[in-house]
């Protein structure tokens, strides 16, 4: 009950912040529309929807990290956190209370992207669409974990820079959505392969095209990153929240 | 019966002793004011008693439960109104109240009823549907205190509840707090002498992390040998310095 109540409050705080909501849901859709419009005017396949859509979904999820980090850092800097810490809420109430609404918002964001892509002409079976959503689950966890870490360690101005600018750019440039990483090659491609974003996009493309055998080789790095960052996020969150309340006079 | 038994409670931040071997018993249903200048250790004491900050030494029992060994039991019995307003800015007044009840484990139907009761009791109906961030400072503080009252705590901690409020808003809050007397044990920190005099049953004077004296306003005046409470406060607070 406590966790559901906290999750409900967190959902309202995020959904009622119109600027965040417009960026989180609107910006990926605008990019999808823009790139599809460009594609319609060039004779070669630069941004075909079956390849573009999973990329936009992965890119859009980086805004979930921004949502998460903004909410947590604002809570930490306000006196509300003192009220929460003196209540009988437990550590798991906090973690799940923050995570649950973010997970639901992530699924909502993916659904919006898929609906817009369908309107623009994407044709894929319901099963393939569902497989795409499933392959994006580790990316959802990954971005929530990044949000938890940044929100716990940084103030609300800093998270704007780290999650709002750095993460969204990393997610965009290293994902292979805007250009083929094989064409760039060299150190850039090697660095991109270390990060999970291009693997998440390739796994999503495999799911959407029905090439299910190609999903898992690509999904393992994403699962690894997501699992590691989630463990780090929980450890940092628990330690920092204790020290925040204990260390101040 | 004692609601709070504090035994040699201490808190150190590095070399600095923020609270130094504080011992004090507070009777149930008393309004007890911890009075002191800024940095006297009042807020740190409240933070330890509300299980927010772990003591460096000593212990305290809140309604018989240790603040070190039985924190969940203590947290279920208390509520705190922090020094700054502690509200969820994007929620309405009613939603804030329901949220405050919900995080103490009340079901949504119960929370809704309790929120309505609180709105009626504290005359919050005109702001019930307004988002908290749009309220004036005085209304926000009133809401913050209402969020602490909604769970009907056995012990309520009010940390500098009227700081930053204008005279009228302060008087209104005093009236609200006075109406709570005898219904619950209230520990109030303040550095306003007139506030402690106006509403407290007993007053503890803190300075340099130590409890310098404790008693009724009259007994503190008598102890300091003066009829002027401000003078009595200064004499007692500066006792150690001399």
Interface residues (C-beta under 8 A of the other chain):
Chain A: X1 X2 X4 X5 X6 X8 X9 X12 X13 X16 X17 X78 X79 X80 X82 X83 X84 X85 X86 X87 X88 X89 X93 X245 X246 X247 X248 X249
Chain B: X13 X18 X39 X43 X44 X47 X50 X51 X52 X53 X54 X72 X75 X76 X78 X79 X80 X82 X83 X84 X85 X86 X87 X88 X89 X90 X91 X95 X98 X99 X100 X102 X103 X104 X105 X106 X107 X108 X111 X131 X144 X147 X148
